[in-house]
Structures are given as structure tokens and as C-alpha cells.
Amino acid sequence: MPHSRGTLVFTDLDGTLLDHDTYGFDPALPALAMLAQKKIPVILNSSKTLVEILEIRSLLGNCHPFISENGSVVAVPEHTFPGPARKKPLFQPQSGLLVRRLGGARESVLAILNGLRKTHGFSFEGFADMAPARLAQVTGLTEAQAIQAGRRLSTEPILWQDTPEQWDAFARRLADAGLGWVQGGRFISISRPFDKKDGVACLLDLYTADTGKRPFTIGLGDSPNDQAMLDMMDIAVVIRSARCDQITLNRPPTIIRTTAKGPEGWQEAMDTIFTPSRRH
């Protein structure tokens, strides 16, 4: 590990820092405490909404910038970058944060989706179509949690209910309208063509402007959705999961693949990186 410049840790949540089934993170607590002691920021980067991440961040005792909605939304505490972020007009104050919608406004995405459904008869159900009880049913969340999951700023997750042939036509129409899509575990997230790497790049620009040097980066993820983010890192950690073998990395100087899943794998990776006798 370099000592001449700052270090940042970028991490996915579900299946990475959080257990895929219980959403717990206790096995990673020793590593989180070690990073806090070293004053190394842990930056959460997830498909979850801003309000969902705020709650998780509170449970973690985390006070650092974060990235939500698959890179479409970047949130920075107002005190973190008093100069650089405030000079960027695309950052807007919200709940004690400076928030930038890299992916634009969700309202414009919904207008396009509703237009495609009305004009071409595509069959799908989006979060905006669902009452809290229905959203809780399809997500497995409580109604209160489902309401938080529905408070999106830039993206719209959908359940596709049409044929594969219709999906091909739908995907072409999305592209024509300037939208992209990301396949998640349960839902397809529709947005402007941004992903987790774009949120990382935005924050790296701020940290570099603030300190005058690019930070050393460690990234952790467990699915193909994390691949672009991991490929930007100095150390990329692939957490074991059902889909981790689909992650193909080319650029990171160091790549670690854990044997354990979720927060156990997260702790394993940090032990490997920060304990000299366990480094590879």
C-alpha cells in the first residue's frame, strides 16, 4: 500500500459489504474499524436510492461521499469539498448534501417510458406504477423500505412482462431515445447511459482537485454491474458470488478474488490488502 497519497475504498453494497440475504455487515466490522482508524474513506456505490443509502450509511457510521442509482447520482456532504463541489453548478443542496444527478432527472426517463408503452404497447411494470404494497411484494422489502426504494432521482427500475422479441424492439427504442439499461438481480434499471464508473470518476475529480493528487483506489464488487468500476481501481476485489465469474478485468494492477461471500469476503480482502503477512 502506498503511503505517499490518500487512499479511497469504493464498495458495492448488496452481496458485497452487505449479506445478500440478511443485509447484515457484522463480519466486516473489524475492517471497517481499521479503515476508520486509518482515516481511509469508504465510499458506498450502489443501485440503491439516496435515501436508502443515507440509512445504511448511518448504520455503518459512515460520513463520506457516496454514489447511488448505479452511478447516476453523486452525493457529497457539504463540508467535504467546500471549494471544488460548491463551484460546480450541477451540484445542488439537498438534506445537508450537495447532490448531482449525472443521469439527469427521473421525470424525463418516466416520460419516455410512458410514451413507448403507449405508442408501442410494450408490457412492463415500473416502480412508478406500483403502490407501496405492490412494491414491497416484488422487492421483498417492508412497505416503509419500499417507499424509500421508490424515491428515485434519476433511474426507473422495471419488471419486464413481455416477450424476448419485444424486449429487443424495446431496447432499440430506448437507445434511440438516449436511454440505456442495466440488468440487476430482480429488475432492469432504465436511465441515461451512466454506470458506477461515472460516479467514481466524478468523485475522483473532486478528491484530486482538493488534494492535488489522484488517490490510490481500492474497489469491491460481486457482479457484472460492478465491472466498469472495478476496472478503474488500483486494487480490484471481486467478492465471491453466483455471478462473480462473469466479471472480466483487464486494467487493475492487482486483482483479488475472495473465497468467502458478502461481508466475510469483504473482511478477507481487507486482511489480504492491509496485513503484510497475508498479501499476495
Order of alpha helices (4+ residues) and beta strands (2+ residues): beta-alpha-beta-alpha-beta-beta-beta-beta-alpha-beta-alpha-alpha-beta-alpha-beta-beta-alpha-beta-alpha-beta-beta-alpha
